[in-house]
Amino acid sequence: MYDGMRANDISDVVAADRVHVWHHLTQHKAFETTDPRIIVQGKGMRIWDASGRETLDAVSGGVWTVNVGYGRVSIADAVRDQLLRMNYFAGSAGSVPAAQFAARLIEKMPGMSRVYYSNSGSEANEKAYKMVRQIAHRRHGGRKWKILFRERDYHGTTIACLASGGQPERAAQYGPFPAGFVQVPHCLEYRSQWGATANYGERAAEAIEEVILREGPDTVGAIVLEPVTAGGGVITPPEGYWERVQEICRRHDILLILDEVVCGVGRTGEWFGYQHYGIQPNIVTMAKGVASGYAAISCTVTTEAVFEAFKDDAADPLGYFRDISTFGGCTAGPAAALENMRIIEDEDLLANTRAMGERLMGNLRALQERHPVIGDVRGKGLFCGAELVSDRDTKEPLPERQVAAIVAATLARGVQIGMTNRSLPGLNNTLCLSPALIATPDDIDRISDAIDGALGEICPG
Ligand SMILES: Cc1ncc(COP(=O)(O)O)c(C=O)c1O
């Protein structure tokens, strides 16, 4: 059937998609009467669909991924050259780009030391969990096997990642789940669990310690947290939170795993989200922006101390990290990641992200003054969200259907934005923005202008 597709014969493509492709996160009933959307080209921050319609992409490929923008010839060349030289060998051996990228990455992460390659954010987190579990066996007599996670955070789509996810709608109907993952409270001050609190950040961190003490510190091996929660509502941590979390982890000998799958490699205006807060993790996972979607790559980065736990007894046949990821040996990932990193440095995209992030936040705050439906505005770098409410006083969340209508009305104005969806019952009410790190002032203003128009249309007054 695919032989029949001619370069411009989009109707064949649409027909093939309708009949054979199962789209992610999509209810397909609608495609019995309408065509699926097919994106055929991208350049910079712009994308074109099968009908030729141009859209400004304010979500970097839908899920905060294409950080350096579309159509980068130098990344395509780097990947092509590498594939022709050496495309693959299993990760038990090394490769030139994997070694080079690991060294470059570690330069950006003082205190970290080792890079374990795989292919997706979920997989990177699974590796981290396996490390924690094996350390529990090797160092703590099988105890310290529990892994804490936070309400509203997301760590991936596999069964163990869903077990450690704080978004019940993602996990619904996929259980039963493995044991040993324990939830701690979220840290969104706008929806404070303790009413008005003088120091909400410290209070939210102490809530973690309460869970540790309840479970027994000798049973807890790690906690996994997003530096800034992404799909759970763009939650920037309150002041004082991270410092206290670090202190608690050290006090109870608990490994701190930071999920930088969204924040990592520039999104927040630093190389890594945690670097805003002066904390030192034990394990960091990353994926999406590592190669901006030009190749599949994820990394589980550890300190030397974590790594050492797997090589201190060479006589033990089960004592090393017995994990494999077939495609973690693909060289396209690190080749693309090296060039992606060079672009961020040479084009000074971290500084641009900070400047454009401030502009976007300023624009959103100005919209908040004119549109009562915007209850809260949050963000760090080019990673912003606007929480929508039906009533500012009661903070009643705007119904998901209406939030979706605003996204659609923004798209009708030529700008693709995102929203929290299928995450938290009744709380899928945050607009999500994550433009590429190359965004210009004009791009930022176009995004907020389109949202302005959409809010005026869907929620007038
Ligand atoms: C914070 C976070 N961690 C992990 C993941 C999972 O990544 P992947 O879809 O590559 O498995 C995601 C995906 O959206 C994410 O947002």
The ligand as a MOL file (V3000), in Angstrom:
LIG
                    3D

  0  0  0     0  0            999 V3000
M  V30 BEGIN CTAB
M  V30 COUNTS 16 16 0 0 0
M  V30 BEGIN ATOM
M  V30 1 C 8.4860 14.5640 33.7500 0
M  V30 2 C 8.3880 13.4010 32.8090 0
M  V30 3 N 9.0590 12.2760 33.0880 0
M  V30 4 C 9.0120 11.2150 32.2810 0
M  V30 5 C 8.2670 11.2270 31.1270 0
M  V30 6 C 8.2140 10.0170 30.2530 0
M  V30 7 O 8.9620 10.1960 29.1160 0
M  V30 8 P 8.7220 9.2800 27.8360 0
M  V30 9 O 7.3800 9.6350 27.2620 0
M  V30 10 O 9.8690 9.6380 26.9390 0
M  V30 11 O 8.7880 7.8800 28.2880 0
M  V30 12 C 7.5600 12.3850 30.7770 0
M  V30 13 C 6.7640 12.4380 29.5420 0
M  V30 14 O 5.9880 13.3180 29.2830 0
M  V30 15 C 7.6060 13.5030 31.6470 0
M  V30 16 O 6.8960 14.6150 31.3890 0
M  V30 END ATOM
M  V30 BEGIN BOND
M  V30 1 1 1 2
M  V30 2 1 2 3
M  V30 3 2 2 15
M  V30 4 2 3 4
M  V30 5 1 4 5
M  V30 6 1 5 6
M  V30 7 2 5 12
M  V30 8 1 6 7
M  V30 9 1 7 8
M  V30 10 2 8 9
M  V30 11 1 8 10
M  V30 12 1 8 11
M  V30 13 1 12 13
M  V30 14 1 12 15
M  V30 15 2 13 14
M  V30 16 1 15 16
M  V30 END BOND
M  V30 END CTAB
M  END
